[in-house]
Structures are given as C-alpha cells and as structure tokens.
Amino acid sequence: MASYYYLIASLPELRTEGEMPISYEEFLTLCSGNVSEETYDLLKGLSLHSTEGPLIKEWAEFYGLLQRELSHQRNLNLGRNDTTVYEKDGLIGQVVSAALSAKNPLEAERILLEYEFENLDNLVGLHMFDDYVLFGYAVKLKLLERLTSFEQEKGKQEFQSLFEGIQKSVYSL
C-alpha cells in the first residue's frame, strides 16, 4: 500500500475538457509493479460495464441506472412505448434529459461525462491513496477513451454521406 502514495500522486489530473494526459495502457504500465497482481488483473480487464473491484460495484449500479434512463428517454423521444420497470432517479433523469436536448451528440456526451466524473468523485469520497482512488481514476480514463473515440469530422462526413444517399433516393422517386 505504501507504493500507492507515489503512484497516485504521480498520476496526471483528468479533466472532461481537453486532451487525455495519459492513455489507459500508460496507466497500466505505471500500475505494474506498484499494485498487487489481483488489483492489476482487475484493472487490466476493466471496462465501463465491469462489476468487480473496489468502487466498481457502486459504479456499476450508477452506470446501469444511467444507461436504463438513457434508453428509456430515447425510446420515448422516438415514440416507442417503453414499459421497462426500473429504479428511477430524478437527478439522473434531469441530466439525461439535458444531454438528449443538446445541440449535437458530442455536447451530449460531454454533459454525461461531467456528470459521470462528478459521480465518481462522490464515490471516491475522502479516500486518498487506496484502491478506491485508483479504480475511480481508471474508470475516468475509460470514460475519456470512449469520448476520444468520437471523431467530429469523421462523424460529419458520415452524416453528409448518409444525407446525400437519402436525398438521391427521394429525388429518384
């Protein structure tokens, strides 16, 4: 556990805006030799849908609620009858509603990312140099990796291509 003081103190700050200061692979390299084999294996296999590890069970509960609310509100917006029964949370509902009202998908993702970071900070709480902090950091990195996988220019090009295809289909009628 003593090595966690140096490890956690040496990790760069993660923010919802800007570039990722460290990749997940670089994070794993830093963890190698500084955490137990069991902890390293959990970190190596970590995904946003994981359920094992310190803090991860609590994260999984929150993330599951967020995903169900997103699905529910998307279905309602599409006019689909959604009778799924799940535990509703008013704040999650408000955040999802704000995200779905965003002017573009990237802005929506940023709204959700800020809320997810805030929730992770609350889950970590007053922990300082232990597995809770380490796993909270790892989940934040996974969230940032997901965000960086969205390429705005490539998305615009794909949208334009699809739109042009639809226009050709309409004009050929």
C-alpha positions in Angstrom: 0.0 0.0 0.0 2.9 2.4 0.6 3.7 2.5 -3.1 0.2 3.9 -3.7 1.3 7.2 -2.3 3.8 7.8 -5.1 1.7 6.1 -7.8 -1.5 8.1 -7.1 0.4 11.4 -6.6 2.3 10.9 -9.9 -0.9 10.5 -12.0 -1.9 13.5 -14.1 -5.2 15.2 -13.4 -8.1 14.1 -15.5 -10.5 16.7 -16.9 -13.6 16.4 -19.0 -12.2 19.0 -21.4 -9.0 18.9 -23.5 -6.7 16.1 -24.4 -6.2 12.8 -22.4 -2.9 13.4 -20.5 -2.3 9.6 -20.3 -3.6 6.6 -22.1 -5.0 3.6 -20.3 -2.0 1.5 -21.4 0.3 4.0 -19.9 -1.7 3.9 -16.7 -1.4 0.1 -16.6 2.3 0.4 -17.1 2.5 2.8 -14.1 0.4 0.4 -12.0 2.6 -2.6 -13.0 4.8 -3.5 -10.0 3.1 -0.9 -7.8 -0.2 -2.8 -7.2 -0.9 -6.4 -6.3 -1.3 -9.0 -9.2 -5.0 -9.3 -8.3 -5.5 -5.5 -8.5 -3.5 -5.3 -11.7 -5.6 -8.1 -13.3 -8.8 -6.3 -12.3 -7.5 -3.0 -13.8 -6.3 -4.7 -16.9 -9.8 -6.3 -17.5 -11.7 -3.2 -16.5 -14.5 -1.8 -18.7 -17.3 0.6 -18.2 -19.5 -2.4 -17.6 -17.3 -4.2 -15.1 -18.8 -5.2 -11.7 -15.7 -6.4 -9.8 -13.2 -4.4 -7.9 -13.1 -1.6 -5.2 -15.7 1.1 -6.1 -16.7 -0.8 -9.2 -19.9 -2.3 -7.7 -21.1 1.1 -6.8 -20.1 2.5 -10.2 -21.9 -0.4 -12.0 -25.1 0.4 -10.1 -24.9 4.1 -11.1 -23.9 3.4 -14.7 -26.7 0.8 -15.0 -29.3 3.4 -13.9 -27.8 6.0 -16.3 -27.9 3.6 -19.2 -31.5 2.5 -18.4 -32.6 6.1 -18.2 -30.9 6.9 -21.5 -32.6 4.0 -23.2 -36.0 4.9 -21.7 -35.8 8.6 -22.7 -34.5 7.7 -26.2 -37.4 5.3 -26.7 -39.9 7.9 -25.6 -38.4 10.5 -27.9 -38.7 8.1 -30.8 -42.4 7.5 -29.9 -41.8 3.9 -28.8 -43.8 2.5 -25.9 -41.3 1.7 -23.2 -42.8 -0.2 -20.3 -39.4 -1.2 -18.8 -39.6 -1.1 -15.0 -36.5 0.2 -13.3 -35.4 2.3 -10.3 -35.8 5.9 -11.4 -33.5 8.7 -10.0 -34.7 12.3 -10.5 -31.3 13.8 -10.9 -30.2 11.1 -13.5 -33.4 11.8 -15.3 -32.7 15.6 -15.5 -29.1 15.0 -16.7 -30.2 12.6 -19.4 -32.9 15.0 -20.5 -30.4 17.8 -20.7 -28.0 15.6 -22.7 -30.7 14.5 -25.1 -31.6 18.2 -25.6 -28.1 19.1 -26.5 -27.4 20.7 -29.9 -25.1 17.8 -31.1 -24.1 14.3 -29.9 -20.6 15.4 -28.8 -22.1 18.1 -26.5 -24.5 15.4 -25.1 -21.6 13.1 -24.4 -19.8 16.0 -22.6 -22.8 16.6 -20.4 -22.9 12.9 -19.5 -19.2 12.8 -19.0 -19.2 15.7 -16.5 -22.0 14.0 -14.5 -20.1 10.7 -14.5 -16.9 12.3 -13.3 -18.9 14.1 -10.5 -20.5 10.8 -9.5 -17.1 9.1 -9.4 -15.7 11.9 -7.3 -18.6 11.3 -4.9 -18.0 7.6 -4.8 -14.3 8.1 -4.1 -15.2 10.5 -1.3 -12.5 11.0 1.2 -10.3 8.1 0.1 -6.8 9.3 -0.7 -4.2 6.7 -1.5 -6.1 3.4 -1.9 -7.8 1.2 -4.4 -10.9 3.4 -4.4 -8.9 6.3 -5.8 -7.1 4.0 -8.2 -10.2 2.4 -9.6 -12.0 5.8 -9.8 -9.1 7.1 -11.8 -9.2 4.0 -14.1 -12.9 4.4 -14.8 -12.4 8.1 -15.6 -9.7 7.1 -18.1 -12.1 4.6 -19.7 -14.7 7.3 -20.0 -12.2 9.7 -21.6 -11.1 6.9 -24.0 -14.7 6.5 -25.0 -15.1 10.2 -25.6 -12.0 10.4 -27.7 -13.3 7.7 -29.9 -15.8 10.1 -31.3 -14.3 11.9 -34.2 -16.3 15.0 -35.0 -15.0 15.5 -38.6 -15.5 11.8 -39.4 -19.0 11.9 -38.0 -19.8 15.0 -40.1 -18.6 13.2 -43.2 -20.6 10.1 -42.4 -23.7 12.2 -41.8 -23.2 14.1 -45.0 -22.8 10.8 -46.9 -26.0 9.3 -45.4 -27.9 12.5 -46.1 -26.8 12.6 -49.7 -27.9 9.0 -50.1 -31.3 9.8 -48.7 -31.6 12.9 -51.0 -30.8 10.7 -54.1 -33.4 8.2 -53.0 -36.0 10.9 -52.6 -35.2 12.6 -55.9 -35.3 9.4 -57.8 -38.9 8.9 -56.7 
